[in-house]
Every structure is written in C-alpha cells, then in structure tokens.
C-alpha cells in the first residue's frame, strides 16, 4: 500500500476527513462527473495538525493538494 497522510477536503462534491485512500476515491469519482480536478484545491491553514484543502475563499494557498501530495510522496 502507498503512503497515506490524512487530510481535510472541502468542496461542493464532498467534504470531510480523507483518512483512507478509499474515501479519497469517492471524492475523485464525484469530481470526474463534473470534469473538475480536486487536486487543484488550495491549502488553508492547518488546524490541530490536520492539513486542509478546498475550493472556498478561505483556502488561498500556499500550495495545491497536488503539490502537497507530491512533496509528501503520496499518490492521489
């Protein structure tokens, strides 16, 4: 199994703690139906040690979910 680090995801197609790859697959499938990439979600400040990503105004950077995953060796 690939390395996995739980993270929070917040978007119109789904939200919550992504603490397993299986949960993330559900989110990806929902976004595929609308031809949007959840890996483009931006980071918000970490809360209680949990990194957070989403598409709402409070998520302004400094990096995308794609960049964070690559930096941490996670295949999303």
C-alpha positions in Angstrom: 0.0 0.0 0.0 1.2 3.5 -0.8 2.0 6.0 1.9 -1.1 7.9 3.2 -1.4 11.1 5.3 -4.9 12.0 6.3 -6.1 15.5 5.2 -9.3 17.5 5.2 -11.0 18.2 1.9 -13.8 20.8 1.4 -15.7 21.1 -1.9 -19.2 21.1 -3.4 -18.9 17.4 -4.4 -17.9 16.2 -1.0 -16.1 17.2 2.2 -14.6 15.7 5.3 -11.5 13.9 6.6 -9.8 11.9 4.0 -8.3 9.3 6.3 -8.3 6.4 3.8 -7.5 6.1 0.1 -10.9 4.6 -0.4 -12.6 7.8 0.9 -10.5 9.9 -1.5 -11.6 7.6 -4.4 -15.2 8.6 -3.7 -14.4 12.3 -3.9 -12.4 11.8 -7.1 -15.2 10.0 -8.7 -17.7 12.7 -7.8 -15.4 15.4 -9.4 -14.8 13.3 -12.5 -18.5 13.5 -13.3 -18.3 17.3 -13.5 -14.9 17.4 -15.2 -13.1 19.2 -12.4 -9.9 18.2 -10.7 -9.9 18.1 -6.9 -6.1 18.1 -6.9 -6.4 21.8 -7.8 -7.8 22.6 -4.4 -5.8 25.1 -2.4 -4.4 24.8 1.1 -5.8 26.6 4.2 -4.0 26.9 7.5 -3.5 23.7 9.3 -5.8 23.1 12.3 -4.9 20.7 15.1 -2.2 19.2 12.9 -4.5 18.4 10.0 -3.7 19.9 6.6 -6.8 21.3 4.9 -7.6 21.8 1.2 -10.7 23.2 -0.5 -12.2 25.4 -3.1 -13.8 28.1 -0.9 -12.4 31.6 -0.2 -10.7 30.7 3.0 -8.5 28.2 1.0 -6.0 30.6 -0.6 -2.7 28.7 -0.7 0.3 28.5 -0.4 0.0 25.2 -2.4 -2.4 22.9 -4.1 -3.4 19.5 -3.0 -1.4 18.1 -5.9 1.8 19.9 -4.8 1.3 18.8 -1.2 0.8 15.2 -2.2 3.9 15.2 -4.4 6.0 16.8 -1.6 4.9 14.0 0.8 5.3 11.1 -1.6 1.5 10.4 -1.7 -0.2 9.1 -4.8 -3.6 10.7 -5.1 
